[in-house]
Amino acid sequence: MFLLATVTLCCVAVAGTLTLFEPMPSPAPEKRVAETAVIDVTRTPVQTPVRVVGAPFEPNINPRQR
């Protein structure tokens, strides 16, 4: 318990010291706005087939049996 209190007080002391030396906050930078542009998205009606490697996944319903 003593060790926990010591570490806590040390961390609080370090955090407080760093807060005192932190530079003054500057004004917020200008808000950036994204450019609006038309994006051409072509969608395919059917997904392209993919090759599956390995055995199909089967969930282990009974953990005692393999």
C-alpha positions as CSV (number, residue, x, y, z in Angstrom):
1,M,0.0,0.0,0.0
2,F,2.9,2.3,0.8
3,L,4.4,1.6,-2.6
4,L,1.2,2.4,-4.4
5,A,0.8,5.7,-2.5
6,T,4.5,6.6,-3.3
7,V,4.1,5.9,-7.0
8,T,0.9,7.8,-7.1
9,L,2.4,10.9,-5.4
10,C,5.4,10.8,-7.7
11,C,3.3,10.6,-10.8
12,V,1.1,13.5,-9.6
13,A,4.2,15.6,-8.9
14,V,5.7,14.9,-12.3
15,A,2.3,15.6,-14.1
16,G,1.9,18.9,-12.1
17,T,5.5,20.0,-12.9
18,L,5.0,19.3,-16.6
19,T,1.7,21.2,-16.6
20,L,3.5,24.2,-15.3
21,F,6.1,24.2,-18.0
22,E,3.7,23.5,-20.8
23,P,3.7,26.3,-23.4
24,M,0.7,28.6,-23.6
25,P,-2.0,27.2,-25.8
26,S,-2.1,29.0,-29.2
27,P,-5.3,30.0,-31.0
28,A,-7.0,27.1,-32.8
29,P,-5.8,26.7,-36.4
30,E,-8.3,27.5,-39.2
31,K,-10.7,24.8,-39.9
32,R,-9.9,23.0,-43.1
33,V,-12.7,22.2,-45.4
34,A,-12.4,19.5,-48.0
35,E,-12.9,20.3,-51.6
36,T,-16.2,19.1,-53.1
37,A,-15.7,17.0,-56.2
38,V,-17.7,14.4,-58.0
39,I,-16.3,10.9,-57.5
40,D,-17.0,8.4,-60.2
41,V,-17.8,5.0,-58.6
42,T,-18.5,2.2,-60.9
43,R,-20.1,-0.8,-59.2
44,T,-20.1,-4.3,-60.6
45,P,-23.3,-6.3,-60.4
46,V,-21.6,-9.5,-59.3
47,Q,-18.7,-9.8,-57.0
48,T,-15.6,-11.3,-58.5
49,P,-14.9,-14.8,-57.3
50,V,-12.0,-15.4,-54.9
51,R,-9.9,-18.4,-54.3
52,V,-10.2,-19.9,-50.8
53,V,-7.2,-21.7,-49.5
54,G,-7.5,-24.3,-46.7
55,A,-10.2,-26.2,-45.1
56,P,-13.6,-24.6,-44.4
57,F,-14.1,-23.3,-40.9
58,E,-16.2,-25.4,-38.7
59,P,-16.9,-24.1,-35.2
60,N,-16.0,-26.5,-32.4
61,I,-19.4,-27.1,-30.8
62,N,-18.2,-29.8,-28.4
63,P,-14.8,-28.9,-27.0
64,R,-14.2,-32.4,-25.6
65,Q,-14.4,-34.0,-29.0
66,R,-11.9,-33.2,-31.7
